[in-house]
Amino acid sequence: MKAKTREQSLSDSRELDGSYDQLTGNPPSSQSKKTIKQRFLKLLPCCQPSATPSVSQYSIEDDFELSTVCYRPEGLEKLLEQTKFTKKELQILYRGFKNECPSGVVNEETFKLIYSQFFPQGDSSTYAHFLFDAFDTQKNGSVSFEDFVAGLSIILRGSINDRLNWAFNLYDLNKDGCITKEEMTDIMKSIYDMMGKCTYPSMKETAPSEHVENFFQKMDRNKDGVVTIDEFIESCQKDENIMQSMQLFDNVI
């Protein structure tokens, strides 16, 4: 009886799951899977790994169990309406998401585990926490495929204002509508812990605080010690380097 239920579940989700290559009708090749995973990982801000180590694989028993309690995402048509991705792009993203998150949702600890694979010489846990919180828009302790593609749709296909608002929300840790030096210091330290200590030439211990001072000198227009969303957007729009970095994501997938 369980086997039948699983077959029905697989059949129902096949359109979105992308279990078979849409062009050949065959299971995707290992090279195709690698490319999908690389694309999936590159979509996360500040994550451009040169290699994509695999997360430990689930056993066959675990896989079967997960398939029977699998979280069901919104229908493909609804996701097409809610995001700026095409049907093919959603299938590629879903395949990559399910590859790393077989249950269809990811909690914070799993998210940290996945993220840690790309910065093995640093500690990415704090930055991953901040990033997870930005994707967890429902604040229920998990990121579903809908949460994931909603965020990516903004990062990759949103207007400049949409992207800057998303970035501001990432930096505004307590979600009170402004960025303090303490919040920006926490962000910068988390990035330094994740990759700064492994750079060549290595960054100075004072690098995070120097970045914060530069950030506030540029962004805090009225010098009141906090950066509001209006100050953030206005300053970013006037910065050519920031605008160019926003455009780097336009053709990721």
N, C-alpha and C positions, 0 to 999 in steps of 0.2 A: 504494500500500500504506500509506504514511504517513497519507493522508487517511482511510482506513478506520479505522486505529488511533485517530486523533483522534476520529472520530465515535463509536466505541465508548466511548472515554474520557469524552466529553461526556455520552453517554447514561447511563453507569454512575454518574456523579456528579451528575446533574441533581437528584435529590431533595434533596441537601444544598446544592448550589450555588445553588438558587433562581434559575435563569437567567430564569425567567418569573414574572411577577406571579401569586401564588397565587389572587388573586380574579378577575382578568380574563383570565389566560392570555396576556397580552401582555408584551413586554419592559418593564421598569420605566421610567417616564418620567424625564426629567432632574430634575424636582422630587423624585421619589421617591428617585432616586440621591443627591441632595443631602441629603435627610433621613436616609437610611441612613448616609451618610458622617459627618454631624454626630453621629448617635447613636454611631457607632463611635468617634469621637474623644473624645466626652465621657466615655466609659467609663474613659479613662486618668486616674489620679489627677493632680490639679493641672493638668488640661488642660481648660479651658472656653473654647475660642476663640470670638471673635465672628464670625469668618469662617473658611471652610475652603478655602484655596487648593489647587489640584490639584497633585499631584506630576507631574513630567514623564511623558508617556505613552510606553508602549513602542510600537515600530513593529509593523506587521503581521507581519513576519518574526520579530521577537522573540517575539511572542505565540504564533505557531505553534510555535516551538521550545520555549517554556516548556510548552506544552500537552502535548508529547510526553514531557517528563520531569517532569511535574507530581507533586509530593508528594501522596500519597493519604491523606486524613485517616481517622480511625476512622469506623466506620459510625455512622449517625445514632442507631440504637437504643442503641449503647454510650455515646455522648455524652449521651443523655437520662438514662442511668443514673448517669453520673459527675458530671453537673452538675445545677443546679437550674433550668435553662432549659427552656422548652417547645420543641416541634418548630419552630413558627413563629419563635420567637426565635433559635434556632440557625441557621435559614435566613437570617434578616436579618443576623446577625453574620457568617456565612460569606460572604455576598455582599459585605459591607463589607470583610472581611479580604482576599478575593480581589481586590477592586477596587484596594487598595493594595499587595497582595503576590500578584501573579498566579501565582507559582511554588508558592504554598501554604505557604511558610516565609519567615521574614524574618531576615536576619542583623543584627548590631549596626549596621553602617554604614547599611544601608537604614532601620533603625528610627530612627536619628539623623536621617536625611534627612527622613523623614516628619514627625518631631516638630518639626524646625526650621521647617517651613512655618507653624506656628502662633505662633511667637515670632520673627519675622523681625528685630526690633529688638534682640533679646538673643541670648545664646549658650546654647542648650539642650543642648549636646552632653554635658556632664558629668551633668546630671540624667537625660538620656535613657539614659546608660550605666548609672546606678544602677537605673533603672526596668526596662531590658532585663534586667539581671542578676536582678531579682526575678521576672520572667516566665520566664526561662530556667531552669526547675527541673531540667532534665536536665543542665545545665552543658555543653552540647555546642556552644555558640556560635550557636545558632539558636532561634527561637521558632516553633513550629508552631501550627496552629489549635487543637489540643488544649491546648497550653500556655496559649494566649491565653484560651480560654473557661474553663479551670480556674481561672485567676487572677480573671477577671471574675465567675465564679460565687461566689467567696469575697467579693469586693469588693461585689457587688450583692445577693447572696442569702444569704450566710453569716450565721451568728450573730454577735453583737457580739464574742465571743471570737475567732471565726475571722477577722474583719476586723482586729481589733487585732493578732493574731498575724502577719497578712500585712504590716501596716504596720511592725511591729517588725522583721520580716525585711528589709524595705526599708531601714530605718535601720541595721541591724546589718551593716555593710559587709563585715566579714571573717568573718561567720557564726560567731562564737565564743560567742554566747549573751548578750552584753551590749552596750550602746551606750556608747561613750566620748565625751568632749567633742570629741575630734578627729574622730570619725565624724560627729557631729551638726554640727560646724562645716563639714565637707565638704558635707553635705547642704544646709545653710542657704546656703552660698556658691553652690552650684549653682542653687538656686532664685532667689537674688538675681541671679546672672548671667543667668538665663533671663528673668526678668520684673521684678525689683526696680528695675533701672535705668530701666525704661520706665514706672514708675507715676507717678501724679500725686496728691498731691505726691510727689516722688521720695524714696526711702528713703535714710537716712544710710548712710555707708560702714560705720558701726559696727553697723548693724542686724543682720547675721548673728550676730555675737558676743553681742549683747544677747539675741537669741532663744535662743541656746544657754544662756546663763546662766539665763534664765527657765525654760527647759525643765528644766534640772537642779535648779533650786530647787524646782520642783513635783514632779519625778519621782524624784529620788534621795533616797529616804526615809531610808536609813541613812547618807547623806553619805560614801559610800566612793569617790566619783568615777566610778562607772559606774551605768547603769540596767539592771536585769535585766528579763526578760520579766514577772515577777510584779509588780515595781514599776510597770512601764509599764502593764500592764492595770489594776491597782488604781487608779492615778492617773487614767487615762483614764475609767474607769467612774464616778469621782466628779466628773468635769468635765462640767457640763451642756452647754457649747458643743461639746465633742468628741462627745458622744453625739448631739446634734442634727445635727452634720455627717455622722455615720455614716448617719443616716436620710435624708439628702438623696438618696442613691443608690437608695433602695428602688424607685422607680418610673421609673427612667431608660428602661427598655425594657419 
